[in-house]
């Protein structure tokens, strides 16, 4: 059945991939994005290149914290728009609160006023902080975020709980674990390391290499979003439920560096730096709930995912000797 879906953050990394998947499945998609200057607009315009030719896709430019969403005729909202990044949030916590907390409150309120009872909210594994035992389960308290970014994402989840309770909205809160792949944000580790190594420049490595992350390939993340959208269409009454969207295994930083070098066919030259404030030493997704309730099962491991990313990077930026 064809539905109209509003996707905020449609020009971003995850959002653009999601919009392509939804339109390919026959859905009408209204994208909403403010082209935040966190990274160059040209990067986001490139993300939208294929979608601009898709008759089922329409883009509206606007800011979720200030502007009205194009909700006419929409069956659901997938809210991915946010100020991203742990480290930048330390420099501008108020800006992050406006974009991520006020913006989410406005999205949920506009959904309520438009009679839209289905919302998918893009949260983050950062809500678990440093005190949650691994692997992280959605029932963990998650009450001790260690960065303003993490706090804003947890605040968004709490707003979702309140709206579900008060207004009967059915909301899936997706806790993404380090999503990577073609079109990944240029500030994120895999993209940044690859770009520096291809230019023959040294790569900063923070800490001793023992930190671990659960890396999620972009097609797996999109699978999780689509499954969560289906979940919002099931059941009666309001409910807000958190789901982990992870890659299914943990990768040490020093192993990641070695894998990137091997995939590029050259070792990375490293600059060692201390751990940075706000970074967590470990992320690890418990996927039992997502598997049981969404049917979510990640399919792309880190080695295959890196091969695909590097192939995209070389196509997008040119091969180098």
N, C-alpha and C positions, 0 to 999 in steps of 0.2 A: 504494500500500500504506500502510495506516495504521500509524504508529509512535508510540511515546510518547517525547517529547523533553523533557528538563529544560532550562529556560532560567534561568540566574542573572541577577540584575539585571532581572527581568521587569517591574518597576514603573517603570523608567526610560524615558527618551526612546526610545532605540533598541530596548530590550527590549520595551516595550509594543507598538510597531509590529510587531516581529517576531512576537510571540505572536499578534497579530491575523492576520497573513499565514499563519502555520502552521495555526491553527485553521480559517481559511477554506479551506485546502487539504485539510482532513480529518484533520489530525494531532491526537493527544491531547497537550496541553502541560501540564506541571507547572512553574509559575513559582515562583521562589525569590527573596526580597528581604528585606533587613533594614530598609528605609525609613530609611537613613542620613540624619541631620539636615542634611546639606550644603545641601539646600533643603527647603522645607516638605513634610511628609507629605501635606497636602491636594493638592499639585500631583501627586504620584505616584498618589494615590487617583483623581484625575480622569483620569490616564492609563489607569487600569484600568477605567474606568466601563463601556465596552462589553464588555470581557473578563469582567467579573463576571456578565454575563448569558449567557455562552457555555458550554454544557454540556461542551464539550471542554477547557475550561480550569479548572485548579485552582491556587490560590495557597497556598504554604507560606511562613510568615514565619520567617526565620532568617538567620544571618551565616555566609558561606562560610569565614571564618577560624576559626570556633568550632563551628559546628553541622553535624550530619549532613545530607547532601542526600537528598531523596526519590528514590532511584535504582531502586526496585523496578520491574521491567519496562521500564526505559528502554533505548532503542536508542542514544541519543546525548545528549551534553551540549553546550549552547551557553553558554559562560561569558563573560557580559558584565558581571558584578558587579565593581565597582572603586570606589575613591576617585578621583574625576575632578579634573582641573584642574592646570595647571602651577603657577600662582602660589600656590595654597593649599598645594601640596606643599613649598614652601620654608619654610613655617611649621611643618609637622608631618611631617617626613620619616619618623619612626619609625612614625607612624600609617599612612602610605601604604605602607610596607613590610609592615606587618602585614596590611592589607586586600588589597593587590595581589600581594604575593609569597607570604606565608604562605597567603593565601586561594587563590591559584592552585595552589600545591603541594597543598593539601588537596583541591581539586576533582579534580586529576589523580590523586591517590592513591585517592580514593573511586571514581573511574571504574575504576581498575585493580582494586580489591578487589571491585567489583560486576560485573566482566567486561564493562564497556562499552568497546569499542575505538574509538569515534568521538567526537572532541571538536573543537569550533570555539572558538577563543580570541580574544577581542576585544583586539587590541593597538592601536598608535597610530603615526601618522606621526612622532610626536615622537622615536621611537627613532633617526631619522636624524641628529639633532643639526644642527650648522652646518657640518660638514666634508664632507658628501656632495654630490657634484656633481649638478646638476639635469639632467633629471628623475631622481628617486630610483628606483633599481632594487632589487629585493629581494636581489640578490647583493652589494649594498654592505655593507661591514664593519659599519657601525652600532655602533661600539664607543665612541662619545664622546657619550653623552647629556649635556644641559646643565641638567637639572632632576631632582630626585628622582622626580617622576612618570614622566619618560621612562625613567629607570633602572629603575623597577619594572616597566615594560612590557617592556623588553628582558630583564629577569630572568625574566619570565613566559615569554618565547619560549625562553630557554635551558632552563628547566625542561621545557617542551614537548619540546624536542629530546632531553633526557635520557630522558624517559618513553617517547618513541617508540622510542628505541634500545634501552632495557632491556626494555620490556614489550610492544612491538608495537602500541602505540596509534597510530592515524592521526589527526593533528592539523593542522588548518588554522589558522594564525595570521594574522588579518586586520588589516592596518595601515590603520586608518580615517583619512581626511583630512577634518577639520573638517566633521562631519555637521551639517546644519541642516534645518529644516522644522517643520511643526506639532508642538507639544509639546517643542520644543527646550528644553534647560535654561535657566532664566532668567538665569544668570550669563554665558552665552556671548554673543559680540559682536552677532550679528544680533538676537537677542531683546532684549538689553539696550538696544541703540541704538534699536530700534523702540519699546520701552516708554518710554524717556526722551523721545524725539521726540513721541510721542502725548500726553505730559503737558506738553509745552512746556518741558522742562528741557534744559540743555546736555549734550552727549555728550562723554565723554573720548576723545580720540584719542591713542594712544601712538605716538611717533615722528613722522616727517615725512610719513607716508602712503604711502611707497614699499614697505613690506613687502607681500608677496604670499602668498596662501593658495590652496590647491586646495580648493574648497568642494564637498561631496558632498550632494546632496539625499537625504532620508531614504528614499524609495522605491528609489533606486539602491543605497543602503547595504544595505537589506533584500534586494534582489535578490542582492547579493554574498554575504550570509550564507547565503541559501537555496542558492545555487550551491555554496558551500563545504561545506555540509552534504551535498549530493550527492557532492561530491568525496571526502569521508571514507568514503563507501560503496563507492568504487571502489579497485581495486588490492589487492595482497596484501602483508602485512607492515607493520611500523611505519614511519611517515614523518611528520616534522614539516616543514611547508612554509609559507613566508610568502607572502602575497598582498596587493598594494596594492588598496585600495578607495577610489578617488578620483573627482572630478567630471570630470576630463579637461582642465581648463584652469585657469590661474592668474588671480587677480583681485587687483589692487592695493587696498590699504586705502582710499585716497582715492576710487577708483572705486566700491568697495562703499558708502561713505558717500553718494556722489552717487546711486547706484541706490536705496538705501533711501529717501532723501529724495524722489526722483522717484516711487517706488512709493507713498509715503504722501501725495504731493501737497503736500509742504512741505519746505523746506530744513532741514538739521540745524544747530543751533548747536553749535559745537565748542569744547572746551577742550583745548588742546594740552599734552601731557605727554611727558617723555622715555620712551624704550624701557624696558621693565621687565625685570629679571633673569629668565632662563629662557625668554624669548620668542625664537623663531627668526625670521630675516628672510624666509624663503622656505620654502614647501612645494610640491612638484610631483611628482605620482605618474606613474611610468612604468607604464602599464597593459597592456603587451604580455603579460606572464605571466598576469595575471588574465583577459585576453581569450582567450588561447590555451587555457588549462587549465580555466577556469571558465565561459567564454562570457560574461564580464562586459563590459557596454558601457553606461556611464551614458547616460541619456536626457533628463535635465532640466538645462538650463543655468541659470546664475545669475539671469538676468532672470525667467524663468518660475518658478523656485524661490522668488524673493523675492515675486512676486505671490501665489503660493499661501500662503506663510508669512503675509504681511500679511492676506490674506483670513481665514485661520484666527485670527490674533490679534484682528482686529476682531470676529469671531464670538464668540470666547471671552471677550473683555474689554469688548466694547461699542464701537460706533462713536463717534468724537468729531469735532466740527466742526473 
